[in-house]
């Protein structure tokens, strides 16, 4: 493999980076790598604490892909041990530990989704259980001796909880040490993480220095705000775009990205040059920019034909008022209340099928001409539905196919 000159690589690798500790060291390593024709070892740790990943998780993965395309050795370290401890980063309380079975299950589904960004066949996969699961308690004590409490309390998360008299479990102090020790075991040149991980990454530098190794370069990537434009993208907050979601779902969600975040989404989720021309295009027509963003992201996960089909469906549903192809089916439970004629009350069916949060909300939507049945606006709250199949749409974003059997 012939490596590109260091400055050419840096132009790619610095895109979107928040922290780089430090630039001169990275330049030196890239030059040495090129002169020795030796790839750098680039580590990214993943604690499989949940089974699914979203676009926020792909931001550091895309940076790993940059390293991979430049010929360097990407190491995906599965935190099969650290996930059982729980990363305290960003937490205002102790994270509940996971079992080995939960970690293994999450790892398998997570790995399949990581493959949507990285070439997993060209990745060195490791598990930190390789070393931690065979170590003794006294090994843990020895590791704990390598850092002071004062150093731990420099961390913002711990400072805040200590100041607010929130409990900090002793094992949480161990997490940065465990992550740092991973870098010693792997003898890595570079570690990548989110911007909230800088303390943990720097701990790797400290421990490598103590072990007589050259300390790693630390690179952090921004945290991606979700579709609400405020909170970090999170499945629990419902403001996420999932990697495993269908092309049409991803496309529809990306069309909801707040205008103020379009530049950041282009920067972190595409390879488009973020320059004055792009800024002007976003300012001129945010809607066109969203169509472009959605197409690029969806094509990256599902391919060009799927992205084109998702755009066509989006236009058909949102411009022409048609029913989405992937609308879920709803069948009423056998014990659902019916009127004397065996029909299900319209508002109750809307609420039960998940198209409204409650029957009262469903009534308001019906009276406000916000509900269509088989393409026709229906505003009669006293209507009932008997046996049959019905395409029901609420607004432009919610739809379901009702399959109602006889009573």
WODATA-V616047 format. One record per run of one state. SS is the DSSP state (h for helix, s for strand, l for the rest). FROM is the first residue (numbers start at 0). TO is the last residue. Records with the same first field share a line. If there is no record, write none. Layout:
# WODATA-V616047
SS->FROM-TO / FROM-TO
This chain:
# WODATA-V616047
l->0-4 / 13-15 / 21-21 / 36-39 / 46-52 / 69-71 / 78-80 / 84-98 / 114-118 / 122-122 / 127-127 / 132-135 / 144-147 / 152-154 / 163-168 / 186-188 / 210-215 / 221-223 / 225-230 / 232-240 / 242-245 / 254-257 / 269-274 / 284-284 / 302-302 / 318-326 / 330-342 / 352-357 / 367-369 / 373-374 / 377-382 / 385-386 / 394-396 / 404-406
h->5-12 / 22-35 / 54-68 / 81-83 / 99-113 / 119-121 / 128-131 / 136-143 / 148-151 / 155-162 / 169-185 / 194-209 / 246-253 / 258-268 / 275-283 / 285-301 / 303-317 / 345-351 / 358-366
s->16-20 / 40-45 / 53-53 / 72-77 / 123-126 / 189-193 / 216-220 / 224-224 / 231-231 / 241-241 / 327-329 / 343-344 / 370-372 / 375-376 / 383-384 / 387-393 / 397-403
